[in-house]
Amino acid sequence: MQRRFDPHITDAYRQCQSFTRQRATNFYIAFSALPRHKRQAIYAAYAYAGTVDDAVDDAGSQAERAAALSQAHELLHAAYSGGRAEPAWLTTGLADAVERYDIPRDHFEELVLGMEQDLTHTRYDTWADLEQYCYRAASVIGLICICIFGYDRTQTQLATRSAVAMGKALQITNIMRDVKEDAERGRIYIAQADLELHGLSDADILGHVYNDAFRNLMADYAQRAYAFYHEGDQLIPLLNGPRSRACCNGLQGVYRMILDAIVEREYDVYSQRVSPSRLGRVIRLLELWLLGAMPNAARIG
């Protein structure tokens, strides 16, 4: 049944779109491949994640952090129960998106847990611990996205598993790119067991030591990320419609481009931030959109 026009929802989505455009250019451009309703829902989901993340990051004291997390849960409760919470535009946009695309609340709850981990964890003992963080920080976003994209429901297990893997691939890429920036904030998103295995210490990461041991460590993480990308490729042909496939392919392909650049630079993420040129990203994104839109698309090309 066609929904009646609601100016409040239209305005809410407009603000969600503006938020995404200002905060994350890569995501904004990739999402633009989607049909309007899907695009609006993705912007609303991203606006929720970004707003909560910003509030938690900006919180100073423990009490302020607790208040930010409480507000995140209140907003989520309002979106799923028809209640009210501030900012009203975000509650309105998210409520319409989760109803329209039947997005499980658990996905957003896991996302908030990941943000809470960022407040309480600056180290991860094992790869399994880090992988759980990657799931909460990124894989659940993939699960939210496939609810909106739509996918072949006869292949639910494969689609879910592939979306989870793709999210982990993107998050590991982020971790590798941001080693220096995270270290400057006293955070290390490399498992302690992996540091020890490669003969490295926290002091080496915090001190930006770039040597053979560090390159070997990063090569290990790159191999894991590529394996997750390969598994995630199976998602693309399962998605409904060429524009959903194009969006997904473009987004993960741009991140794989960042990982390729890190490898090409022999894992030197200290001397300067690894970031392909804007023109290069746009050209590659257009190629990825075209490849992803093909009916039998199975990988980025």
C-alpha positions as CSV (number, residue, x, y, z in Angstrom):
1,M,0.0,0.0,0.0
2,Q,1.3,3.4,-0.9
3,R,2.1,5.7,2.0
4,R,0.6,9.1,2.4
5,F,2.9,12.1,2.0
6,D,4.1,13.3,5.4
7,P,6.0,16.6,5.4
8,H,7.5,15.8,8.8
9,I,9.1,12.6,7.5
10,T,10.2,14.3,4.3
11,D,12.0,17.0,6.4
12,A,13.5,14.4,8.7
13,Y,15.0,12.5,5.8
14,R,16.3,15.8,4.4
15,Q,18.2,16.4,7.6
16,C,19.5,12.9,7.7
17,Q,20.8,13.3,4.2
18,S,22.5,16.6,5.1
19,F,24.1,15.1,8.2
20,T,25.5,12.2,6.1
21,R,26.8,14.5,3.4
22,Q,28.7,16.7,5.9
23,R,30.1,13.8,8.0
24,A,31.0,11.1,5.5
25,T,31.6,12.0,1.8
26,N,32.5,8.4,0.7
27,F,29.3,7.0,2.3
28,Y,27.2,9.8,0.9
29,I,28.4,9.3,-2.6
30,A,28.1,5.5,-2.5
31,F,24.5,5.7,-1.1
32,S,23.5,8.1,-3.9
33,A,23.3,5.1,-6.3
34,L,20.2,3.8,-4.4
35,P,16.5,4.5,-5.2
36,R,15.1,7.3,-3.2
37,H,13.3,5.4,-0.4
38,K,16.3,3.1,0.2
39,R,18.6,6.0,0.0
40,Q,16.6,7.9,2.6
41,A,16.5,4.9,5.0
42,I,20.3,4.4,4.7
43,Y,20.9,8.1,5.5
44,A,18.6,7.8,8.6
45,A,20.5,4.7,9.8
46,Y,23.8,6.4,9.2
47,A,22.7,9.6,10.9
48,Y,21.7,7.6,14.0
49,A,25.1,5.9,14.1
50,G,27.0,9.1,13.5
51,T,25.0,11.2,16.0
52,V,25.5,8.7,18.7
53,D,29.2,8.2,17.9
54,D,29.8,12.0,18.0
55,A,27.9,12.4,21.3
56,V,29.9,9.6,22.9
57,D,33.2,10.9,21.5
58,D,32.5,14.4,22.7
59,A,31.5,13.3,26.2
60,G,34.2,14.3,28.7
61,S,33.4,12.8,32.2
62,Q,32.2,9.3,32.9
63,A,28.8,10.8,33.8
64,E,28.6,12.6,30.4
65,R,29.4,9.4,28.6
66,A,26.8,7.5,30.5
67,A,24.3,10.2,29.6
68,A,25.2,10.0,25.9
69,L,24.7,6.2,25.9
70,S,21.4,6.6,27.7
71,Q,20.2,9.1,25.2
72,A,21.2,6.7,22.4
73,H,19.0,4.0,23.9
74,E,16.1,6.4,24.5
75,L,16.2,7.5,20.9
76,L,16.2,3.9,19.7
77,H,13.3,3.1,22.0
78,A,11.4,6.1,20.7
79,A,12.0,5.1,17.1
80,Y,10.7,1.5,17.7
81,S,7.8,2.4,20.0
82,G,6.4,5.5,18.4
83,G,7.6,7.8,21.2
84,R,9.5,11.0,21.2
85,A,13.2,11.8,21.7
86,E,15.6,14.5,20.7
87,P,16.7,15.3,18.1
88,A,13.1,14.9,16.7
89,W,14.2,14.8,13.1
90,L,16.4,11.8,13.8
91,T,13.8,9.9,15.7
92,T,11.2,10.6,12.9
93,G,13.6,9.5,10.1
94,L,14.8,6.4,11.9
95,A,11.3,5.3,12.9
96,D,10.1,5.5,9.3
97,A,13.1,3.6,8.1
98,V,13.0,0.7,10.6
99,E,9.2,0.3,10.0
100,R,9.5,0.5,6.2
101,Y,12.3,-2.1,6.0
102,D,11.6,-4.2,9.1
103,I,15.1,-3.6,10.6
104,P,15.7,-5.6,13.8
105,R,16.3,-3.4,16.8
106,D,19.1,-5.8,18.0
107,H,21.3,-4.6,15.1
108,F,21.3,-1.0,16.5
109,E,21.7,-2.3,20.1
110,E,24.8,-4.1,19.0
111,L,26.1,-0.9,17.3
112,V,25.7,1.0,20.6
113,L,27.5,-1.7,22.5
114,G,30.4,-1.2,20.1
115,M,30.5,2.5,20.8
116,E,30.4,1.7,24.5
117,Q,33.4,-0.6,24.0
118,D,35.3,2.4,22.6
119,L,34.8,4.1,26.0
120,T,35.9,1.2,28.1
121,H,38.5,-0.6,25.9
122,T,41.8,0.8,24.6
123,R,43.3,-2.7,24.1
124,Y,42.1,-6.1,22.9
125,D,43.8,-9.2,24.1
126,T,43.1,-11.7,21.3
127,W,42.0,-11.7,17.7
128,A,38.6,-13.1,18.8
129,D,38.1,-10.1,21.1
130,L,39.0,-7.7,18.2
131,E,36.8,-9.6,15.8
132,Q,33.8,-9.2,18.1
133,Y,34.5,-5.4,18.2
134,C,34.6,-5.4,14.4
135,Y,31.3,-7.1,14.3
136,R,29.7,-4.5,16.6
137,A,31.4,-1.5,14.9
138,A,30.8,-2.5,11.3
139,S,29.2,-5.9,10.6
140,V,25.9,-4.9,12.2
141,I,25.8,-1.9,9.8
142,G,26.1,-4.4,7.0
143,L,23.2,-6.3,8.4
144,I,21.1,-3.1,8.6
145,C,22.1,-2.3,5.1
146,I,20.9,-5.6,3.6
147,C,17.5,-5.1,5.3
148,I,17.2,-1.9,3.3
149,F,18.9,-3.2,0.1
150,G,16.7,-6.3,0.0
151,Y,18.2,-9.7,-0.9
152,D,17.3,-13.2,-2.0
153,R,15.5,-14.6,1.1
154,T,16.2,-18.2,-0.1
155,Q,19.9,-17.4,0.6
156,T,19.5,-15.7,4.0
157,Q,22.3,-17.5,5.7
158,L,24.8,-16.8,3.0
159,A,23.7,-13.1,2.7
160,T,24.0,-12.7,6.5
161,R,27.4,-14.4,6.7
162,S,28.7,-12.4,3.7
163,A,27.4,-9.0,5.1
164,V,29.1,-9.8,8.4
165,A,32.4,-10.6,6.6
166,M,32.2,-7.5,4.5
167,G,31.8,-5.3,7.6
168,K,34.8,-6.9,9.2
169,A,36.8,-6.3,6.1
170,L,36.0,-2.6,6.1
171,Q,36.7,-2.3,9.8
172,I,40.1,-4.0,9.6
173,T,40.9,-1.6,6.8
174,N,40.0,1.3,9.0
175,I,42.1,-0.1,11.8
176,M,45.2,-0.5,9.6
177,R,44.8,3.0,8.1
178,D,44.2,4.7,11.5
179,V,47.0,3.0,13.5
180,K,48.8,6.3,14.0
181,E,45.7,8.4,14.8
182,D,44.4,5.8,17.3
183,A,47.9,5.6,18.9
184,E,47.9,9.3,19.4
185,R,44.7,8.9,21.4
186,G,46.2,6.0,23.5
187,R,44.3,3.3,21.6
188,I,45.6,0.2,19.9
189,Y,43.1,-1.8,17.8
190,I,45.6,-4.6,17.2
191,A,45.3,-7.7,19.3
192,Q,47.9,-7.9,22.1
193,A,48.5,-11.6,21.1
194,D,49.3,-10.5,17.5
195,L,51.7,-7.8,18.7
196,E,53.5,-10.4,20.9
197,L,53.6,-12.9,18.0
198,H,55.4,-10.4,15.9
199,G,57.8,-9.3,18.6
200,L,56.1,-5.9,19.1
201,S,54.9,-4.0,22.1
202,D,52.4,-1.3,22.9
203,A,55.4,1.1,23.1
204,D,56.3,0.3,19.5
205,I,52.8,1.2,18.3
206,L,52.5,4.3,20.5
207,G,56.0,5.3,19.3
208,H,55.2,4.8,15.6
209,V,57.9,2.3,15.1
210,Y,58.1,1.3,11.5
211,N,60.2,-1.8,10.9
212,D,60.1,-5.3,9.5
213,A,58.2,-6.6,12.4
214,F,55.5,-4.0,12.0
215,R,55.3,-4.6,8.2
216,N,54.9,-8.4,8.9
217,L,52.1,-7.6,11.4
218,M,50.3,-5.4,9.0
219,A,50.7,-8.0,6.2
220,D,49.0,-10.5,8.4
221,Y,46.1,-8.1,9.0
222,A,45.9,-7.3,5.3
223,Q,45.7,-11.1,4.5
224,R,42.8,-11.4,7.0
225,A,41.0,-8.4,5.5
226,Y,41.3,-9.7,1.9
227,A,39.9,-13.0,3.1
228,F,36.9,-11.2,4.5
229,Y,36.5,-9.1,1.3
230,H,36.5,-12.3,-0.7
231,E,33.8,-13.8,1.5
232,G,31.9,-10.6,1.4
233,D,31.9,-10.6,-2.4
234,Q,29.3,-13.4,-2.3
235,L,26.7,-10.8,-1.0
236,I,26.6,-8.6,-4.1
237,P,24.7,-10.9,-6.5
238,L,22.2,-11.7,-3.8
239,L,21.0,-8.1,-3.5
240,N,17.8,-6.9,-5.0
241,G,18.1,-4.7,-8.0
242,P,21.1,-3.2,-9.9
243,R,21.2,0.0,-7.8
244,S,21.5,-1.9,-4.5
245,R,24.3,-4.0,-6.0
246,A,26.0,-1.0,-7.4
247,C,25.9,0.8,-4.0
248,C,27.3,-2.1,-2.0
249,N,29.9,-2.8,-4.6
250,G,31.0,0.8,-4.7
251,L,31.2,1.2,-1.0
252,Q,33.3,-1.9,-0.3
253,G,35.4,-1.4,-3.4
254,V,36.5,2.1,-2.3
255,Y,37.6,0.6,1.0
256,R,39.5,-2.2,-0.7
257,M,41.2,0.5,-2.8
258,I,42.4,2.0,0.5
259,L,43.7,-1.4,1.6
260,D,45.5,-1.8,-1.7
261,A,47.1,1.6,-1.2
262,I,48.3,0.6,2.2
263,V,49.9,-2.6,0.8
264,E,51.5,-0.7,-2.1
265,R,53.1,1.6,0.4
266,E,54.5,-1.4,2.3
267,Y,52.3,-0.6,5.2
268,D,53.8,2.8,6.0
269,V,50.7,4.4,7.7
270,Y,52.9,6.6,9.8
271,S,54.5,9.1,7.4
272,Q,51.1,10.3,6.1
273,R,47.5,9.2,6.1
274,V,46.7,6.8,3.3
275,S,43.9,8.3,1.2
276,P,43.5,7.8,-2.5
277,S,42.9,11.1,-4.4
278,R,39.3,12.3,-4.6
279,L,39.3,12.1,-8.4
280,G,40.7,8.6,-8.2
281,R,38.0,7.5,-5.8
282,V,35.2,9.0,-7.9
283,I,36.5,7.3,-11.1
284,R,36.9,4.0,-9.3
285,L,33.5,4.4,-7.7
286,L,31.8,4.8,-11.1
287,E,33.6,1.7,-12.4
288,L,32.4,-0.2,-9.3
289,W,28.9,1.0,-9.7
290,L,28.7,-0.3,-13.2
291,L,30.3,-3.7,-12.3
292,G,28.1,-4.1,-9.3
293,A,24.9,-3.4,-11.3
294,M,25.5,-6.3,-13.6
295,P,23.0,-9.1,-13.0
296,N,25.7,-11.7,-12.4
297,A,28.1,-9.5,-10.5
298,A,30.1,-11.6,-8.1
299,R,33.1,-9.4,-7.2
300,I,34.3,-5.9,-7.6
301,G,36.5,-6.5,-10.7
